[in-house]
Amino acid sequence: MAIFDDEPKKKARPHEIGQDLSLLSVGELTERIGILRDEITRLENELRAKDSTKSAAEALFRRG
């Protein structure tokens, strides 16, 4: 039995900006591209939501 069995295992980060990509396989690179595309979509959706909220607030204050 190992001494450190109870320590939580660190989850590997799927991608780190600027990391060395030379050791990654084609499959790993493809997977990371998918992860990053999904994240871009999520960020764009949030940006649109915030723009919508901002526009609504500006319209409300222009009325008064």
N, C-alpha and C positions, 0 to 999 in steps of 0.2 A: 504494500500500500504506500502510495506516495504521500509525502508531507503536504503538498500543495493541492490536493484534490478538491478542497472546498473553495478555492479561489475562483471567482467568475472568469470565464474566458472572454477575452476581448474580441468583439466582432470586427472583422476586417472591413475597412472602408472600401466601398466599391470603386471609388476613384478619388484621387487627390490631384488638384490642379497643379500642374508643373512637374508631376512625378516622371521618372524615367520609364518610357514606354517600350524600350528595346527588348525587355525580357518577357513581354506579354505575347501570347499567341494571337493568331488571327481571330479565333473564337472569343478570346478575352477582350480584344479590342472592339469587336462587334458588339459584345454584350455591354461594354462601357458606353459605346456610342448610343445604344438604346436607352440606357439609364440616363444619360445626359440629355437626350432628346425629350424623354418623359419629364425631366426636371425643367427644361426650358418651357415646355407646354404648361406645366404647373405655374411657373413664374409669370408667363404671359397671361394666364387666366386670372391670377391675382392682380396683376397690373390693370387689366381691363375692369375688374371689380372695383378697384380703388379709383380708377378714372370715372367710372359710373357714379360712385358715391360722391366724388368731388364735384362732378357736373350737377348732380342733384342739389347739393348744398349751395353751390354758386347760384343756381336758379332760384332757390328759396330766398336767398338773401337779396337778390336783385328785385324781387317782387315787393319787398318791404321797404 
